[in-house]
Amino acid sequence: MKNLGNMMKQVQQMQERMQEMQAQLQELEVEGSSGAGMVKVSMTGKGEMKSIKIDPSLVDPSDTEVLEDLILAAANDAKAKADEKMQEEMQKLTGGMPLPPGFKLPF
């Protein structure tokens, strides 16, 4: 029973650290860009977009497809960076132990 008590303490500590990490990810901001930096998207570590910056030279009402593609690419770049940062933080939290394939976290 002593081992069970220790295991329960470890689980509780892990839960507390995960809650702290979630709060840190909400405050973390990453920036993705496309078009050689002409479009920039800023988002939180949880994937919430905070801002979009577009170089005025890209704004052409007769050709919105390029701008749409660049915004999409910048958002995907920012999301990839946020995901990468989350994985780094999870590895710190789990001591480098990989999560099982397909394991989804609540954020």
C-alpha positions, 0 to 999 in steps of 0.5 A: 500500500505504501507504493500506491500512496507514493504513486498517487502523490506522483499522479497528483504532482503531475496533474498540478504541473500539467495545469501550470504548463497549460497556464504557461502555454496560454501566455506563450506567444509564437509568430508564424510568417509566410511570403518572406515575412510579408504576412505574420500571424501571432498566436498563443501556445494553445492555438488562439490567434492574437494578431495578423500583420500584412504588408500593404503591398500585398493588398490587391482587391483584384487578387485576393487568392495570394493573400488568402494563401499567405495568411493560411500558410502563416497561421499554419506556421504559427500553429506548428511552432506552438505545437513544437513548443508544447511538445518540448514542455511536455517532455520536460514535464514527463522527464523525456518519457514519450506519450503513447501514439495518439494520446491527446492532451486536453488543450 
